[in-house]
Amino acid sequence: MKETIEKVSIIISRGSLDGIYPGLIMANGARAEGIEVNVFFTFFGLDAIHAKRHEHIKLATVGNPGLHFATWAGGLPGVSALMTHYMERKMGDLDIPSIPEFVEMIYDTGAGLYACKASVDLFGLEKNDLIPEVQDIITVGEFYEKAAGGQIIFT
Amino acid sequence: MTTLLSHLEGVEFDEEGFFVEPARWTEEMVPELARREGIDEVTDAQWTVIRFMRKEFLEKGAGPTVRVLGKSSGVSVRELYQLFPKGPAKVAAKLAGIPKPRGCI
């Protein structure tokens, strides 16, 4: 038999479109392989599970050399919104779900969704500010307990 | 005394357990394939998914991912994972005798 991964815990720490999607894709893909998954949202990554913000995640256009345009251009008004719109349309064509839909789908796969307590306190949030699919707000210690015996992926 | 002959006699699998020759698959093989995946009895709902996988493969040349299954098989993503906790598209593809579905979403 081939060696397999039984469990992964994925940390999503950034709040941009390009910061959130990779972790979500890794989480969903792991569940599709039958791997047990926990997703831990920390710092600006919390926006992915913030009830009012998760529909408005933007692509980072400042300080993103991967876009291959002049640094100053990324900061112009409307550029981030425009590039986000462009990216969302391309993703839609490939049937990649929006962030709110994707998070809900990952929840439906049976993955655990958790918010980082330190970040929730830092931003002055409460459980009610987060989407209902979030199981719990947990400390870093509790995260390690849940991650025990598996792999940890930081994004 | 009777000897029970396996329907899977001579069937070749790849190292993950997928059919090497999907054309050799028959429905009679499903209960035995299911037992290999820890499923003792295949339910009607599981059959729906298995037949859908097979049909998609025959029509399109590839099995659907969980996302596509959830949107087009009539079974929700949540229910799919209840039916096949070890990965709906992956396990159903094994039972349907088709190659592993490719696709990241």
Chai-1 contact restraints between the chains, C-beta under 6 A:
chainA,res_idxA,chainB,res_idxB,connection_type,confidence,min_distance_angstrom,max_distance_angstrom,comment,restraint_id
A,K2,B,E15,contact,1.0,0.0,6.0,A-B,restraint_1
A,I25,B,C104,contact,1.0,0.0,6.0,A-B,restraint_2
A,G29,B,C104,contact,1.0,0.0,6.0,A-B,restraint_3
A,A32,B,V66,contact,1.0,0.0,6.0,A-B,restraint_4
A,A32,B,G87,contact,1.0,0.0,6.0,A-B,restraint_5
A,E33,B,G87,contact,1.0,0.0,6.0,A-B,restraint_6
A,G34,B,K86,contact,1.0,0.0,6.0,A-B,restraint_7
A,G34,B,G87,contact,1.0,0.0,6.0,A-B,restraint_8
A,I96,B,I105,contact,1.0,0.0,6.0,A-B,restraint_9
A,M105,B,V77,contact,1.0,0.0,6.0,A-B,restraint_10
A,D108,B,V77,contact,1.0,0.0,6.0,A-B,restraint_11
A,D108,B,R78,contact,1.0,0.0,6.0,A-B,restraint_12
A,T109,B,Y81,contact,1.0,0.0,6.0,A-B,restraint_13
A,G110,B,Y81,contact,1.0,0.0,6.0,A-B,restraint_14
